[in-house]
Amino acid sequence: MAKGKRTPQEVWEFVGEYIRTRSAVTAPDVARAMERDGRFPGDLVPSDNTILKIINKLKDESPPWHLSKSLEADAALVLPVVAALIEDTDASIRSVSEEEARWITAVKRAEPRIPELWAFYMARHYIVAASQGLSTDGHDRFLALHLWEDDNKRDDMVRRGVVPLLGRYVFLSARLAGGRGSVGNATIATLTVNSPG
């Protein structure tokens, strides 16, 4: 990637998901994973230094979330999300951090009908945006418009610039049967748009 060029959101999302699902990560590991992934031509794979900076910014230093440290109302919102993550990832993700739980709670309170996995990934998007100092107006519009419910409406809103495509690795066009989506079986949106804040 050219020096001085802003790192694309897709790179941030990829790195965020990569470090979230692994215990020990190095910048060369991430670069190799991006190259194997096939969605990043050589010029889109950042340098090890850039990847390391992204890892350090995205690293969630908050401790794991525990029921004993939360309000009962918050636990009722977070526990179903933890269960969905365990089931959906074959237990490679078994918990959430306090920061993730805080955002999951905010998302589920703002929009109680959002499926559990969407709530988790929206929480991760809010965390990534906050770590980059970016606006979350588009995230809020996504929730207000219930765009997890209708792939066509979501794609239209992205094309029109009403909401951002928050990362093709996370924005699932998943089959949300039973209120749960599957990361493994997701159809990944690959629209190229100028995303609003």
Secondary structure, 3 states (H helix, E strand, C coil): CCCCCCCCHHHHHHHHHHHHCCCCCCHHHHHHHHHHHCCCCHHHCCCHHHHHHHHHHHCCCCCECCHHHCCHHHHHHHHHHHHHHHHHCCCCCCCCEHHHHHHHHHHHHHCCCCCHHHHHHHHHHHHHHHHHCCCCHHHHHHHHCCCCCCHHHHHHHHHCCCCCCCCCCCCECCCCHHHCCCCCCCCECCCCCCCCC
